[in-house]
Amino acid sequence: MQEAMIKRAAQLLADGTVNRVMGWKRGEFVYDTTPAVFTTADELEKEFVCDDFTQANLSKYLVKESRKEGKILAFLKPCDTYSFNQLVKEHRIIRENVYVIGIPGGPKLDIEKIKAKGITGILSVENENYTLKIETLYGTETMPFYEAVSGKCSSCKSRKHVAYDELIGEDGEVLEPNRFDMVEKLENMTSQERYDFWRGELSKCIRCNACRNVCPACTCENCVFDNPKSGIDQKAAADSFEENMFHIIRAFHVAGRCTDCGECSRVCPQNIPLHLLNRKFIKDINELYGEYQAGADTTSKAPLNDYRADDCEPSVVHERGVE
Amino acid sequence: MQVNENFEPVIVAFCCNWCSYAGADLSGTNRLNYPANVKIIRVPCSCRVNPMFILRAFQRGADGVIICGCHPGDCHYTSGNYFTRRRITLLYSMLDFLGIERSRTRLEWVSAAEGAKFAAVMEQFVSDVKKLGPNRRLEDLRCRKQ
């Protein structure tokens, strides 16, 4: 598939449809891939990569890129097209300046899960009939593909592209994963247990801001967490309150706009399950205000920008089961 | 949890200028008693209350936060309190999800004519928070009074 993508990108560059290509390039190791912009066919040939490790969601980069001169070609996986749609809806991406090629999604691999098996010195990873053949400095190792699938792909919500100009490969279906299992499990705990769970998770936070920086819904030019007068900008959390506040506010600011792409948890260097906070909001919105998938279209009203006269009262929270 | 009989909670009440603030005023002019624990902050509309306000109140020593606004349909700005309702429902649900006691947060609709309701709501809320004891799960240790 990588060859087909490079070929098509080179064609579009040559005929002047686009003047840049947004994709991924290889980092220091085979499993390091990073979003990159290419301007020539040579660069594409040399550096462009699309494999089992190219997980990064490219749609957020298009906010800036679509404001530059000329059209840019972007390769988007199904999950990325939801974020893309959401950003188009919020007038953050200028749709006319982007040429979207939809590519099949995952499942993608999480290198940490391979390393967790004690496999080190990795030179290459190949997928042969859903068995990973891993060449290392110390010999060849194998492991089942599905044990290394990244967290965000294991609860994939859709293999269908919701925005594209053309497709490479086939379009898939909208899936129905049990993505609220863990949220439900937490909801059924007592409030003390929940508090202990989240203290354990959130106290790991080092305030690197990676979750905010990677989030396709977080595109404000002036972020509340960069306000020097707030007392919480650019610093590690000094108190459990600050950890809680950062994560509550971060999740709240994307409530109703989060497409559940899972990038926040993927980039977290401390492995905090941040997507659970977003999913809690999604679950509440679905239950209280009707099913809503952010980014599924560019016209519907976001649940928090909308209301009905017969909405439930906040006391529904107080009437739930266990305290 | 052991209940400290002498514990006096600090309650922050965000009251909308057009209804609940006038309601509080009415309960005063009617000589109705409500607990002195309640510290009222006047806001132009209940919709003005940003989630950060609520968290900041807890950070700086509040034991409970209550938001009061016009009854749905009666908003001075037509639809402000409808947005408040969705927003605050989600926020309270999230606080509950993170293990913060849900009885520390409340939203009530109090009109300018409901001075008696204002006093009753505050009486009830203060006694609920009193039972819970001091806010320990969402406080900032640096702000704790010795």
Interface residues (C-beta under 8 A of the other chain):
Chain A: L186 E187 S191 Q192 E193 R194 Y195 D196 F197 W198 R199 V224 A238 D239 S240 F241 E242 N244 M245 I248 I249 A251 F252 A255 L277 K280 F281 D284 I285 L288 Y289 P303 L304 D306 Y307 R308 A309 D311 C312 E313 P314 S315 V316 V317 H318 R320 E323
Chain B: P51 M52 L55 F58 Q59 P72 G73 S79 Y82 F83 R85 R86 R87 I88 T89 L90 L91 Y92 S93 M94 L95 D96 F97 L98 G99 I100 E101 R102 S103 T105 R106 L107 R137 L138 E139 D140 L141 R142
